[in-house]
Amino acid sequence: MLDRAAAQAVEEFVHAGYDTGAAAILLCESDGTPEEVAEEIERLTTLLETQGATRIEVSTSEAESCSASTRQALFRTLNKGTSFCPSTSLA
C-alpha cells in the first residue's frame, strides 16, 4: 500500500502512471496457475469494487507488472541511496 506521498516519490522513479492524487494505492500480486490467478483476480476485483475502489487495473503481462520495481523505487526513495537491502519477504 502506498499513501499519496509514497506514490508521488515512487512515481518519480518508476513512471508507472500511478494516480499521484489518490489518497492511497493498493498494489496486489497473485501467483499460481493461470486458472487460480484468474479466480483470485476476479474475487479481489469484486472485493475492491464493493469497498469503493475508484480505479482497478490488472496487468496482463510481466512487463506490465511493476510491483517489484515499485518496491525497489520506494526503498531507494526512503533510503536516499544508502546501501540498505530490503528483505525478500516483503510483498
PDB file of N, CA, C and O in Angstrom, chain B, residues numbered from 101:
ATOM      1  N   MET B 101       0.849  -1.170   0.000  1.00  0.00           N
ATOM      2  CA  MET B 101       0.000   0.000   0.000  1.00  0.00           C
ATOM      3  C   MET B 101       0.893   1.231   0.000  1.00  0.00           C
ATOM      4  O   MET B 101       1.879   1.298   0.733  1.00  0.00           O
ATOM      5  N   LEU B 102       0.544   2.178  -0.810  1.00  0.00           N
ATOM      6  CA  LEU B 102       1.282   3.434  -0.889  1.00  0.00           C
ATOM      7  C   LEU B 102       0.348   4.572  -0.529  1.00  0.00           C
ATOM      8  O   LEU B 102      -0.744   4.683  -1.087  1.00  0.00           O
ATOM      9  N   ASP B 103       0.768   5.414   0.395  1.00  0.00           N
ATOM     10  CA  ASP B 103      -0.019   6.619   0.622  1.00  0.00           C
ATOM     11  C   ASP B 103       0.358   7.627  -0.459  1.00  0.00           C
ATOM     12  O   ASP B 103       1.231   7.354  -1.284  1.00  0.00           O
ATOM     13  N   ARG B 104      -0.283   8.772  -0.461  1.00  0.00           N
ATOM     14  CA  ARG B 104      -0.061   9.753  -1.523  1.00  0.00           C
ATOM     15  C   ARG B 104       1.411  10.152  -1.627  1.00  0.00           C
ATOM     16  O   ARG B 104       1.952  10.217  -2.730  1.00  0.00           O
ATOM     17  N   ALA B 105       2.061  10.418  -0.502  1.00  0.00           N
ATOM     18  CA  ALA B 105       3.458  10.848  -0.529  1.00  0.00           C
ATOM     19  C   ALA B 105       4.353   9.747  -1.097  1.00  0.00           C
ATOM     20  O   ALA B 105       5.246  10.025  -1.897  1.00  0.00           O
ATOM     21  N   ALA B 106       4.118   8.507  -0.689  1.00  0.00           N
ATOM     22  CA  ALA B 106       4.924   7.396  -1.205  1.00  0.00           C
ATOM     23  C   ALA B 106       4.674   7.202  -2.696  1.00  0.00           C
ATOM     24  O   ALA B 106       5.615   6.966  -3.453  1.00  0.00           O
ATOM     25  N   ALA B 107       3.424   7.299  -3.125  1.00  0.00           N
ATOM     26  CA  ALA B 107       3.103   7.138  -4.544  1.00  0.00           C
ATOM     27  C   ALA B 107       3.790   8.214  -5.382  1.00  0.00           C
ATOM     28  O   ALA B 107       4.296   7.932  -6.468  1.00  0.00           O
ATOM     29  N   GLN B 108       3.806   9.427  -4.884  1.00  0.00           N
ATOM     30  CA  GLN B 108       4.468  10.511  -5.610  1.00  0.00           C
ATOM     31  C   GLN B 108       5.968  10.273  -5.700  1.00  0.00           C
ATOM     32  O   GLN B 108       6.572  10.504  -6.747  1.00  0.00           O
ATOM     33  N   ALA B 109       6.571   9.814  -4.609  1.00  0.00           N
ATOM     34  CA  ALA B 109       8.011   9.556  -4.602  1.00  0.00           C
ATOM     35  C   ALA B 109       8.370   8.400  -5.524  1.00  0.00           C
ATOM     36  O   ALA B 109       9.351   8.478  -6.264  1.00  0.00           O
ATOM     37  N   VAL B 110       7.583   7.330  -5.483  1.00  0.00           N
ATOM     38  CA  VAL B 110       7.850   6.159  -6.323  1.00  0.00           C
ATOM     39  C   VAL B 110       7.633   6.496  -7.789  1.00  0.00           C
ATOM     40  O   VAL B 110       8.416   6.078  -8.641  1.00  0.00           O
ATOM     41  N   GLU B 111       6.587   7.240  -8.092  1.00  0.00           N
ATOM     42  CA  GLU B 111       6.287   7.585  -9.482  1.00  0.00           C
ATOM     43  C   GLU B 111       7.450   8.340 -10.133  1.00  0.00           C
ATOM     44  O   GLU B 111       7.692   8.219 -11.334  1.00  0.00           O
ATOM     45  N   GLU B 112       8.154   9.113  -9.325  1.00  0.00           N
ATOM     46  CA  GLU B 112       9.312   9.850  -9.830  1.00  0.00           C
ATOM     47  C   GLU B 112      10.371   8.898 -10.412  1.00  0.00           C
ATOM     48  O   GLU B 112      11.053   9.246 -11.376  1.00  0.00           O
ATOM     49  N   PHE B 113      10.507   7.694  -9.825  1.00  0.00           N
ATOM     50  CA  PHE B 113      11.487   6.719 -10.288  1.00  0.00           C
ATOM     51  C   PHE B 113      10.910   5.734 -11.305  1.00  0.00           C
ATOM     52  O   PHE B 113      11.575   5.391 -12.282  1.00  0.00           O
ATOM     53  N   VAL B 114       9.678   5.281 -11.079  1.00  0.00           N
ATOM     54  CA  VAL B 114       9.100   4.175 -11.846  1.00  0.00           C
ATOM     55  C   VAL B 114       8.374   4.638 -13.103  1.00  0.00           C
ATOM     56  O   VAL B 114       8.418   3.954 -14.126  1.00  0.00           O
ATOM     57  N   HIS B 115       7.713   5.780 -13.044  1.00  0.00           N
ATOM     58  CA  HIS B 115       6.912   6.297 -14.161  1.00  0.00           C
ATOM     59  C   HIS B 115       5.888   5.252 -14.620  1.00  0.00           C
ATOM     60  O   HIS B 115       5.768   4.953 -15.808  1.00  0.00           O
ATOM     61  N   ALA B 116       5.157   4.709 -13.643  1.00  0.00           N
ATOM     62  CA  ALA B 116       4.185   3.657 -13.923  1.00  0.00           C
ATOM     63  C   ALA B 116       2.796   4.208 -14.215  1.00  0.00           C
ATOM     64  O   ALA B 116       1.887   3.450 -14.552  1.00  0.00           O
ATOM     65  N   GLY B 117       2.626   5.504 -14.091  1.00  0.00           N
ATOM     66  CA  GLY B 117       1.319   6.097 -14.331  1.00  0.00           C
ATOM     67  C   GLY B 117       0.422   6.072 -13.118  1.00  0.00           C
ATOM     68  O   GLY B 117      -0.800   6.139 -13.249  1.00  0.00           O
ATOM     69  N   TYR B 118       1.017   5.975 -11.917  1.00  0.00           N
ATOM     70  CA  TYR B 118       0.212   5.978 -10.697  1.00  0.00           C
ATOM     71  C   TYR B 118      -0.537   7.299 -10.570  1.00  0.00           C
ATOM     72  O   TYR B 118      -0.026   8.350 -10.958  1.00  0.00           O
ATOM     73  N   ASP B 119      -1.733   7.241 -10.032  1.00  0.00           N
ATOM     74  CA  ASP B 119      -2.523   8.430  -9.758  1.00  0.00           C
ATOM     75  C   ASP B 119      -1.945   9.071  -8.505  1.00  0.00           C
ATOM     76  O   ASP B 119      -2.288   8.683  -7.389  1.00  0.00           O
ATOM     77  N   THR B 120      -1.077  10.042  -8.690  1.00  0.00           N
ATOM     78  CA  THR B 120      -0.398  10.647  -7.547  1.00  0.00           C
ATOM     79  C   THR B 120      -1.309  11.570  -6.739  1.00  0.00           C
ATOM     80  O   THR B 120      -0.892  12.120  -5.720  1.00  0.00           O
ATOM     81  N   GLY B 121      -2.530  11.738  -7.186  1.00  0.00           N
ATOM     82  CA  GLY B 121      -3.507  12.499  -6.417  1.00  0.00           C
ATOM     83  C   GLY B 121      -4.372  11.613  -5.540  1.00  0.00           C
ATOM     84  O   GLY B 121      -5.139  12.110  -4.715  1.00  0.00           O
ATOM     85  N   ALA B 122      -4.253  10.298  -5.714  1.00  0.00           N
ATOM     86  CA  ALA B 122      -5.056   9.374  -4.915  1.00  0.00           C
ATOM     87  C   ALA B 122      -4.597   9.397  -3.459  1.00  0.00           C
ATOM     88  O   ALA B 122      -3.411   9.578  -3.183  1.00  0.00           O
ATOM     89  N   ALA B 123      -5.516   9.216  -2.549  1.00  0.00           N
ATOM     90  CA  ALA B 123      -5.173   9.179  -1.124  1.00  0.00           C
ATOM     91  C   ALA B 123      -4.269   7.990  -0.827  1.00  0.00           C
ATOM     92  O   ALA B 123      -3.377   8.083   0.016  1.00  0.00           O
ATOM     93  N   ALA B 124      -4.495   6.869  -1.517  1.00  0.00           N
ATOM     94  CA  ALA B 124      -3.683   5.665  -1.322  1.00  0.00           C
ATOM     95  C   ALA B 124      -3.804   4.766  -2.544  1.00  0.00           C
ATOM     96  O   ALA B 124      -4.789   4.814  -3.282  1.00  0.00           O
ATOM     97  N   ILE B 125      -2.790   3.956  -2.735  1.00  0.00           N
ATOM     98  CA  ILE B 125      -2.779   2.979  -3.820  1.00  0.00           C
ATOM     99  C   ILE B 125      -2.447   1.628  -3.212  1.00  0.00           C
ATOM    100  O   ILE B 125      -1.477   1.486  -2.468  1.00  0.00           O
ATOM    101  N   LEU B 126      -3.260   0.648  -3.535  1.00  0.00           N
ATOM    102  CA  LEU B 126      -3.041  -0.706  -3.051  1.00  0.00           C
ATOM    103  C   LEU B 126      -2.567  -1.553  -4.221  1.00  0.00           C
ATOM    104  O   LEU B 126      -3.288  -1.723  -5.204  1.00  0.00           O
ATOM    105  N   LEU B 127      -1.347  -2.087  -4.115  1.00  0.00           N
ATOM    106  CA  LEU B 127      -0.812  -2.971  -5.146  1.00  0.00           C
ATOM    107  C   LEU B 127      -0.985  -4.400  -4.667  1.00  0.00           C
ATOM    108  O   LEU B 127      -0.583  -4.743  -3.556  1.00  0.00           O
ATOM    109  N   CYS B 128      -1.579  -5.226  -5.501  1.00  0.00           N
ATOM    110  CA  CYS B 128      -1.809  -6.621  -5.153  1.00  0.00           C
ATOM    111  C   CYS B 128      -1.102  -7.504  -6.175  1.00  0.00           C
ATOM    112  O   CYS B 128      -0.992  -7.144  -7.346  1.00  0.00           O
ATOM    113  N   GLU B 129      -0.635  -8.635  -5.735  1.00  0.00           N
ATOM    114  CA  GLU B 129       0.054  -9.553  -6.621  1.00  0.00           C
ATOM    115  C   GLU B 129      -0.522 -10.948  -6.407  1.00  0.00           C
ATOM    116  O   GLU B 129      -0.787 -11.347  -5.273  1.00  0.00           O
ATOM    117  N   SER B 130      -0.715 -11.682  -7.484  1.00  0.00           N
ATOM    118  CA  SER B 130      -1.273 -13.020  -7.410  1.00  0.00           C
ATOM    119  C   SER B 130      -0.308 -13.997  -8.064  1.00  0.00           C
ATOM    120  O   SER B 130       0.365 -13.667  -9.040  1.00  0.00           O
ATOM    121  N   ASP B 131      -0.250 -15.195  -7.516  1.00  0.00           N
ATOM    122  CA  ASP B 131       0.645 -16.211  -8.043  1.00  0.00           C
ATOM    123  C   ASP B 131      -0.087 -17.550  -8.046  1.00  0.00           C
ATOM    124  O   ASP B 131      -0.863 -17.841  -7.135  1.00  0.00           O
ATOM    125  N   GLY B 132       0.157 -18.348  -9.051  1.00  0.00           N
ATOM    126  CA  GLY B 132      -0.474 -19.661  -9.153  1.00  0.00           C
ATOM    127  C   GLY B 132      -0.650 -20.046 -10.599  1.00  0.00           C
ATOM    128  O   GLY B 132      -0.059 -19.443 -11.495  1.00  0.00           O
ATOM    129  N   THR B 133      -1.465 -21.050 -10.819  1.00  0.00           N
ATOM    130  CA  THR B 133      -1.763 -21.450 -12.187  1.00  0.00           C
ATOM    131  C   THR B 133      -2.592 -20.346 -12.838  1.00  0.00           C
ATOM    132  O   THR B 133      -3.182 -19.529 -12.131  1.00  0.00           O
ATOM    133  N   PRO B 134      -2.652 -20.303 -14.159  1.00  0.00           N
ATOM    134  CA  PRO B 134      -3.475 -19.270 -14.805  1.00  0.00           C
ATOM    135  C   PRO B 134      -4.922 -19.274 -14.307  1.00  0.00           C
ATOM    136  O   PRO B 134      -5.530 -18.215 -14.154  1.00  0.00           O
ATOM    137  N   GLU B 135      -5.465 -20.452 -14.057  1.00  0.00           N
ATOM    138  CA  GLU B 135      -6.846 -20.547 -13.568  1.00  0.00           C
ATOM    139  C   GLU B 135      -6.970 -19.980 -12.160  1.00  0.00           C
ATOM    140  O   GLU B 135      -7.912 -19.248 -11.856  1.00  0.00           O
ATOM    141  N   GLU B 136      -5.998 -20.329 -11.292  1.00  0.00           N
ATOM    142  CA  GLU B 136      -6.025 -19.824  -9.914  1.00  0.00           C
ATOM    143  C   GLU B 136      -5.880 -18.305  -9.890  1.00  0.00           C
ATOM    144  O   GLU B 136      -6.573 -17.617  -9.140  1.00  0.00           O
ATOM    145  N   VAL B 137      -4.984 -17.797 -10.710  1.00  0.00           N
ATOM    146  CA  VAL B 137      -4.767 -16.348 -10.762  1.00  0.00           C
ATOM    147  C   VAL B 137      -6.030 -15.645 -11.251  1.00  0.00           C
ATOM    148  O   VAL B 137      -6.437 -14.638 -10.672  1.00  0.00           O
ATOM    149  N   ALA B 138      -6.647 -16.156 -12.296  1.00  0.00           N
ATOM    150  CA  ALA B 138      -7.869 -15.546 -12.832  1.00  0.00           C
ATOM    151  C   ALA B 138      -8.968 -15.520 -11.771  1.00  0.00           C
ATOM    152  O   ALA B 138      -9.670 -14.520 -11.621  1.00  0.00           O
ATOM    153  N   GLU B 139      -9.112 -16.624 -11.039  1.00  0.00           N
ATOM    154  CA  GLU B 139     -10.129 -16.697  -9.989  1.00  0.00           C
ATOM    155  C   GLU B 139      -9.831 -15.711  -8.861  1.00  0.00           C
ATOM    156  O   GLU B 139     -10.731 -15.032  -8.367  1.00  0.00           O
ATOM    157  N   GLU B 140      -8.577 -15.638  -8.463  1.00  0.00           N
ATOM    158  CA  GLU B 140      -8.210 -14.720  -7.391  1.00  0.00           C
ATOM    159  C   GLU B 140      -8.405 -13.267  -7.815  1.00  0.00           C
ATOM    160  O   GLU B 140      -8.881 -12.447  -7.030  1.00  0.00           O
ATOM    161  N   ILE B 141      -8.042 -12.955  -9.035  1.00  0.00           N
ATOM    162  CA  ILE B 141      -8.224 -11.585  -9.535  1.00  0.00           C
ATOM    163  C   ILE B 141      -9.701 -11.226  -9.572  1.00  0.00           C
ATOM    164  O   ILE B 141     -10.080 -10.106  -9.228  1.00  0.00           O
ATOM    165  N   GLU B 142     -10.529 -12.165  -9.984  1.00  0.00           N
ATOM    166  CA  GLU B 142     -11.976 -11.915 -10.012  1.00  0.00           C
ATOM    167  C   GLU B 142     -12.508 -11.642  -8.603  1.00  0.00           C
ATOM    168  O   GLU B 142     -13.271 -10.697  -8.401  1.00  0.00           O
ATOM    169  N   ARG B 143     -12.109 -12.465  -7.630  1.00  0.00           N
ATOM    170  CA  ARG B 143     -12.561 -12.265  -6.246  1.00  0.00           C
ATOM    171  C   ARG B 143     -12.058 -10.928  -5.700  1.00  0.00           C
ATOM    172  O   ARG B 143     -12.806 -10.192  -5.056  1.00  0.00           O
ATOM    173  N   LEU B 144     -10.798 -10.624  -5.958  1.00  0.00           N
ATOM    174  CA  LEU B 144     -10.211  -9.391  -5.446  1.00  0.00           C
ATOM    175  C   LEU B 144     -10.858  -8.162  -6.089  1.00  0.00           C
ATOM    176  O   LEU B 144     -11.122  -7.170  -5.409  1.00  0.00           O
ATOM    177  N   THR B 145     -11.111  -8.227  -7.386  1.00  0.00           N
ATOM    178  CA  THR B 145     -11.761  -7.113  -8.085  1.00  0.00           C
ATOM    179  C   THR B 145     -13.139  -6.848  -7.490  1.00  0.00           C
ATOM    180  O   THR B 145     -13.501  -5.697  -7.244  1.00  0.00           O
ATOM    181  N   THR B 146     -13.902  -7.904  -7.260  1.00  0.00           N
ATOM    182  CA  THR B 146     -15.232  -7.759  -6.649  1.00  0.00           C
ATOM    183  C   THR B 146     -15.121  -7.118  -5.273  1.00  0.00           C
ATOM    184  O   THR B 146     -15.876  -6.201  -4.950  1.00  0.00           O
ATOM    185  N   LEU B 147     -14.188  -7.596  -4.468  1.00  0.00           N
ATOM    186  CA  LEU B 147     -13.998  -7.050  -3.126  1.00  0.00           C
ATOM    187  C   LEU B 147     -13.623  -5.572  -3.184  1.00  0.00           C
ATOM    188  O   LEU B 147     -14.192  -4.760  -2.454  1.00  0.00           O
ATOM    189  N   LEU B 148     -12.680  -5.220  -4.039  1.00  0.00           N
ATOM    190  CA  LEU B 148     -12.253  -3.825  -4.138  1.00  0.00           C
ATOM    191  C   LEU B 148     -13.382  -2.921  -4.620  1.00  0.00           C
ATOM    192  O   LEU B 148     -13.546  -1.807  -4.121  1.00  0.00           O
ATOM    193  N   GLU B 149     -14.157  -3.397  -5.585  1.00  0.00           N
ATOM    194  CA  GLU B 149     -15.286  -2.601  -6.084  1.00  0.00           C
ATOM    195  C   GLU B 149     -16.321  -2.373  -4.989  1.00  0.00           C
ATOM    196  O   GLU B 149     -16.853  -1.270  -4.862  1.00  0.00           O
ATOM    197  N   THR B 150     -16.611  -3.401  -4.201  1.00  0.00           N
ATOM    198  CA  THR B 150     -17.613  -3.241  -3.148  1.00  0.00           C
ATOM    199  C   THR B 150     -17.117  -2.334  -2.029  1.00  0.00           C
ATOM    200  O   THR B 150     -17.921  -1.786  -1.276  1.00  0.00           O
ATOM    201  N   GLN B 151     -15.807  -2.171  -1.913  1.00  0.00           N
ATOM    202  CA  GLN B 151     -15.238  -1.310  -0.877  1.00  0.00           C
ATOM    203  C   GLN B 151     -14.940   0.100  -1.376  1.00  0.00           C
ATOM    204  O   GLN B 151     -14.365   0.909  -0.648  1.00  0.00           O
ATOM    205  N   GLY B 152     -15.329   0.399  -2.624  1.00  0.00           N
ATOM    206  CA  GLY B 152     -15.237   1.761  -3.116  1.00  0.00           C
ATOM    207  C   GLY B 152     -13.985   2.112  -3.901  1.00  0.00           C
ATOM    208  O   GLY B 152     -13.671   3.292  -4.059  1.00  0.00           O
ATOM    209  N   ALA B 153     -13.269   1.125  -4.393  1.00  0.00           N
ATOM    210  CA  ALA B 153     -12.095   1.431  -5.214  1.00  0.00           C
ATOM    211  C   ALA B 153     -12.523   2.275  -6.405  1.00  0.00           C
ATOM    212  O   ALA B 153     -13.548   2.004  -7.029  1.00  0.00           O
ATOM    213  N   THR B 154     -11.743   3.287  -6.714  1.00  0.00           N
ATOM    214  CA  THR B 154     -12.099   4.178  -7.811  1.00  0.00           C
ATOM    215  C   THR B 154     -11.389   3.825  -9.107  1.00  0.00           C
ATOM    216  O   THR B 154     -11.779   4.301 -10.173  1.00  0.00           O
ATOM    217  N   ARG B 155     -10.367   3.011  -9.034  1.00  0.00           N
ATOM    218  CA  ARG B 155      -9.639   2.603 -10.245  1.00  0.00           C
ATOM    219  C   ARG B 155      -8.996   1.245  -9.981  1.00  0.00           C
ATOM    220  O   ARG B 155      -8.283   1.066  -8.993  1.00  0.00           O
ATOM    221  N   ILE B 156      -9.254   0.296 -10.869  1.00  0.00           N
ATOM    222  CA  ILE B 156      -8.663  -1.038 -10.764  1.00  0.00           C
ATOM    223  C   ILE B 156      -8.023  -1.360 -12.098  1.00  0.00           C
ATOM    224  O   ILE B 156      -8.671  -1.284 -13.141  1.00  0.00           O
ATOM    225  N   GLU B 157      -6.749  -1.721 -12.063  1.00  0.00           N
ATOM    226  CA  GLU B 157      -6.042  -2.122 -13.270  1.00  0.00           C
ATOM    227  C   GLU B 157      -5.431  -3.495 -13.029  1.00  0.00           C
ATOM    228  O   GLU B 157      -4.878  -3.766 -11.963  1.00  0.00           O
ATOM    229  N   VAL B 158      -5.537  -4.355 -14.031  1.00  0.00           N
ATOM    230  CA  VAL B 158      -4.966  -5.687 -13.944  1.00  0.00           C
ATOM    231  C   VAL B 158      -3.924  -5.824 -15.044  1.00  0.00           C
ATOM    232  O   VAL B 158      -4.229  -5.641 -16.222  1.00  0.00           O
ATOM    233  N   SER B 159      -2.697  -6.145 -14.657  1.00  0.00           N
ATOM    234  CA  SER B 159      -1.659  -6.322 -15.671  1.00  0.00           C
ATOM    235  C   SER B 159      -1.906  -7.642 -16.397  1.00  0.00           C
ATOM    236  O   SER B 159      -2.386  -8.612 -15.810  1.00  0.00           O
ATOM    237  N   THR B 160      -1.568  -7.656 -17.678  1.00  0.00           N
ATOM    238  CA  THR B 160      -1.761  -8.862 -18.482  1.00  0.00           C
ATOM    239  C   THR B 160      -0.436  -9.516 -18.855  1.00  0.00           C
ATOM    240  O   THR B 160      -0.410 -10.536 -19.543  1.00  0.00           O
ATOM    241  N   SER B 161       0.655  -8.927 -18.401  1.00  0.00           N
ATOM    242  CA  SER B 161       1.967  -9.499 -18.678  1.00  0.00           C
ATOM    243  C   SER B 161       2.933  -9.113 -17.573  1.00  0.00           C
ATOM    244  O   SER B 161       2.666  -8.201 -16.790  1.00  0.00           O
ATOM    245  N   GLU B 162       4.059  -9.813 -17.514  1.00  0.00           N
ATOM    246  CA  GLU B 162       5.091  -9.498 -16.530  1.00  0.00           C
ATOM    247  C   GLU B 162       5.618  -8.081 -16.754  1.00  0.00           C
ATOM    248  O   GLU B 162       5.955  -7.378 -15.801  1.00  0.00           O
ATOM    249  N   ALA B 163       5.685  -7.671 -18.014  1.00  0.00           N
ATOM    250  CA  ALA B 163       6.188  -6.332 -18.342  1.00  0.00           C
ATOM    251  C   ALA B 163       5.289  -5.244 -17.768  1.00  0.00           C
ATOM    252  O   ALA B 163       5.777  -4.186 -17.371  1.00  0.00           O
ATOM    253  N   GLU B 164       3.985  -5.490 -17.719  1.00  0.00           N
ATOM    254  CA  GLU B 164       3.049  -4.505 -17.175  1.00  0.00           C
ATOM    255  C   GLU B 164       3.073  -4.477 -15.656  1.00  0.00           C
ATOM    256  O   GLU B 164       2.714  -3.470 -15.046  1.00  0.00           O
ATOM    257  N   SER B 165       3.486  -5.556 -15.056  1.00  0.00           N
ATOM    258  CA  SER B 165       3.511  -5.635 -13.605  1.00  0.00           C
ATOM    259  C   SER B 165       4.687  -4.831 -13.083  1.00  0.00           C
ATOM    260  O   SER B 165       5.825  -5.030 -13.510  1.00  0.00           O
ATOM    261  N   CYS B 166       4.415  -3.935 -12.170  1.00  0.00           N
ATOM    262  CA  CYS B 166       5.505  -3.083 -11.684  1.00  0.00           C
ATOM    263  C   CYS B 166       5.622  -3.127 -10.166  1.00  0.00           C
ATOM    264  O   CYS B 166       6.197  -2.219  -9.567  1.00  0.00           O
ATOM    265  N   SER B 167       5.084  -4.174  -9.533  1.00  0.00           N
ATOM    266  CA  SER B 167       5.160  -4.202  -8.076  1.00  0.00           C
ATOM    267  C   SER B 167       6.594  -4.304  -7.586  1.00  0.00           C
ATOM    268  O   SER B 167       6.946  -3.663  -6.596  1.00  0.00           O
ATOM    269  N   ALA B 168       7.438  -5.097  -8.253  1.00  0.00           N
ATOM    270  CA  ALA B 168       8.836  -5.218  -7.826  1.00  0.00           C
ATOM    271  C   ALA B 168       9.575  -3.909  -8.032  1.00  0.00           C
ATOM    272  O   ALA B 168      10.322  -3.475  -7.155  1.00  0.00           O
ATOM    273  N   SER B 169       9.377  -3.280  -9.173  1.00  0.00           N
ATOM    274  CA  SER B 169      10.067  -2.011  -9.426  1.00  0.00           C
ATOM    275  C   SER B 169       9.551  -0.925  -8.491  1.00  0.00           C
ATOM    276  O   SER B 169      10.299  -0.026  -8.108  1.00  0.00           O
ATOM    277  N   THR B 170       8.275  -1.007  -8.124  1.00  0.00           N
ATOM    278  CA  THR B 170       7.724  -0.048  -7.172  1.00  0.00           C
ATOM    279  C   THR B 170       8.381  -0.225  -5.815  1.00  0.00           C
ATOM    280  O   THR B 170       8.770   0.757  -5.182  1.00  0.00           O
ATOM    281  N   ARG B 171       8.512  -1.470  -5.357  1.00  0.00           N
ATOM    282  CA  ARG B 171       9.179  -1.717  -4.071  1.00  0.00           C
ATOM    283  C   ARG B 171      10.617  -1.209  -4.107  1.00  0.00           C
ATOM    284  O   ARG B 171      11.073  -0.568  -3.160  1.00  0.00           O
ATOM    285  N   GLN B 172      11.325  -1.489  -5.185  1.00  0.00           N
ATOM    286  CA  GLN B 172      12.715  -1.041  -5.291  1.00  0.00           C
ATOM    287  C   GLN B 172      12.800   0.474  -5.259  1.00  0.00           C
ATOM    288  O   GLN B 172      13.651   1.035  -4.569  1.00  0.00           O
ATOM    289  N   ALA B 173      11.931   1.137  -5.997  1.00  0.00           N
ATOM    290  CA  ALA B 173      11.941   2.600  -6.023  1.00  0.00           C
ATOM    291  C   ALA B 173      11.584   3.175  -4.660  1.00  0.00           C
ATOM    292  O   ALA B 173      12.163   4.173  -4.232  1.00  0.00           O
ATOM    293  N   LEU B 174      10.632   2.547  -3.980  1.00  0.00           N
ATOM    294  CA  LEU B 174      10.244   3.021  -2.663  1.00  0.00           C
ATOM    295  C   LEU B 174      11.420   2.933  -1.705  1.00  0.00           C
ATOM    296  O   LEU B 174      11.674   3.874  -0.954  1.00  0.00           O
ATOM    297  N   PHE B 175      12.145   1.812  -1.718  1.00  0.00           N
ATOM    298  CA  PHE B 175      13.291   1.676  -0.829  1.00  0.00           C
ATOM    299  C   PHE B 175      14.396   2.663  -1.192  1.00  0.00           C
ATOM    300  O   PHE B 175      15.039   3.216  -0.300  1.00  0.00           O
ATOM    301  N   ARG B 176      14.629   2.895  -2.481  1.00  0.00           N
ATOM    302  CA  ARG B 176      15.632   3.887  -2.888  1.00  0.00           C
ATOM    303  C   ARG B 176      15.227   5.273  -2.393  1.00  0.00           C
ATOM    304  O   ARG B 176      16.060   6.038  -1.906  1.00  0.00           O
ATOM    305  N   THR B 177      13.944   5.583  -2.523  1.00  0.00           N
ATOM    306  CA  THR B 177      13.445   6.892  -2.104  1.00  0.00           C
ATOM    307  C   THR B 177      13.576   7.063  -0.600  1.00  0.00           C
ATOM    308  O   THR B 177      14.042   8.098  -0.124  1.00  0.00           O
ATOM    309  N   LEU B 178      13.164   6.048   0.141  1.00  0.00           N
ATOM    310  CA  LEU B 178      13.192   6.142   1.595  1.00  0.00           C
ATOM    311  C   LEU B 178      14.609   6.169   2.149  1.00  0.00           C
ATOM    312  O   LEU B 178      14.860   6.774   3.191  1.00  0.00           O
ATOM    313  N   ASN B 179      15.518   5.525   1.467  1.00  0.00           N
ATOM    314  CA  ASN B 179      16.883   5.402   1.983  1.00  0.00           C
ATOM    315  C   ASN B 179      17.869   6.334   1.305  1.00  0.00           C
ATOM    316  O   ASN B 179      19.050   6.335   1.651  1.00  0.00           O
ATOM    317  N   LYS B 180      17.414   7.122   0.353  1.00  0.00           N
ATOM    318  CA  LYS B 180      18.234   8.150  -0.292  1.00  0.00           C
ATOM    319  C   LYS B 180      19.625   7.650  -0.668  1.00  0.00           C
ATOM    320  O   LYS B 180      20.635   8.294  -0.383  1.00  0.00           O
ATOM    321  N   GLY B 181      19.652   6.469  -1.323  1.00  0.00           N
ATOM    322  CA  GLY B 181      20.925   5.987  -1.852  1.00  0.00           C
ATOM    323  C   GLY B 181      21.790   5.224  -0.869  1.00  0.00           C
ATOM    324  O   GLY B 181      22.929   4.897  -1.204  1.00  0.00           O
ATOM    325  N   THR B 182      21.312   4.926   0.317  1.00  0.00           N
ATOM    326  CA  THR B 182      22.122   4.134   1.237  1.00  0.00           C
ATOM    327  C   THR B 182      22.196   2.710   0.728  1.00  0.00           C
ATOM    328  O   THR B 182      21.502   2.356  -0.225  1.00  0.00           O
ATOM    329  N   SER B 183      23.014   1.899   1.339  1.00  0.00           N
ATOM    330  CA  SER B 183      23.200   0.526   0.857  1.00  0.00           C
ATOM    331  C   SER B 183      22.196  -0.429   1.468  1.00  0.00           C
ATOM    332  O   SER B 183      22.440  -1.635   1.504  1.00  0.00           O
ATOM    333  N   PHE B 184      21.088   0.073   1.943  1.00  0.00           N
ATOM    334  CA  PHE B 184      20.033  -0.758   2.517  1.00  0.00           C
ATOM    335  C   PHE B 184      19.572  -1.804   1.517  1.00  0.00           C
ATOM    336  O   PHE B 184      19.363  -1.495   0.344  1.00  0.00           O
ATOM    337  N   CYS B 185      19.414  -3.033   1.969  1.00  0.00           N
ATOM    338  CA  CYS B 185      18.944  -4.115   1.111  1.00  0.00           C
ATOM    339  C   CYS B 185      17.658  -4.657   1.710  1.00  0.00           C
ATOM    340  O   CYS B 185      17.690  -5.239   2.794  1.00  0.00           O
ATOM    341  N   PRO B 186      16.526  -4.484   1.038  1.00  0.00           N
ATOM    342  CA  PRO B 186      15.240  -4.922   1.620  1.00  0.00           C
ATOM    343  C   PRO B 186      15.147  -6.438   1.717  1.00  0.00           C
ATOM    344  O   PRO B 186      15.759  -7.166   0.936  1.00  0.00           O
ATOM    345  N   SER B 187      14.384  -6.887   2.673  1.00  0.00           N
ATOM    346  CA  SER B 187      14.143  -8.301   2.857  1.00  0.00           C
ATOM    347  C   SER B 187      13.332  -8.854   1.696  1.00  0.00           C
ATOM    348  O   SER B 187      12.412  -8.194   1.213  1.00  0.00           O
ATOM    349  N   THR B 188      13.659 -10.042   1.248  1.00  0.00           N
ATOM    350  CA  THR B 188      12.911 -10.647   0.160  1.00  0.00           C
ATOM    351  C   THR B 188      11.541 -11.111   0.608  1.00  0.00           C
ATOM    352  O   THR B 188      10.730 -11.519  -0.224  1.00  0.00           O
ATOM    353  N   SER B 189      11.261 -11.060   1.894  1.00  0.00           N
ATOM    354  CA  SER B 189       9.946 -11.496   2.376  1.00  0.00           C
ATOM    355  C   SER B 189       8.899 -10.404   2.220  1.00  0.00           C
ATOM    356  O   SER B 189       7.714 -10.660   2.429  1.00  0.00           O
ATOM    357  N   LEU B 190       9.310  -9.193   1.857  1.00  0.00           N
ATOM    358  CA  LEU B 190       8.333  -8.124   1.661  1.00  0.00           C
ATOM    359  C   LEU B 190       7.546  -8.382   0.389  1.00  0.00           C
ATOM    360  O   LEU B 190       8.101  -8.774  -0.638  1.00  0.00           O
ATOM    361  N   ALA B 191       6.268  -8.160   0.475  1.00  0.00           N
ATOM    362  CA  ALA B 191       5.409  -8.392  -0.688  1.00  0.00           C
ATOM    363  C   ALA B 191       4.575  -7.182  -0.974  1.00  0.00           C
ATOM    364  O   ALA B 191       3.786  -7.184  -1.919  1.00  0.00           O
TER     365      ALA B 191
END
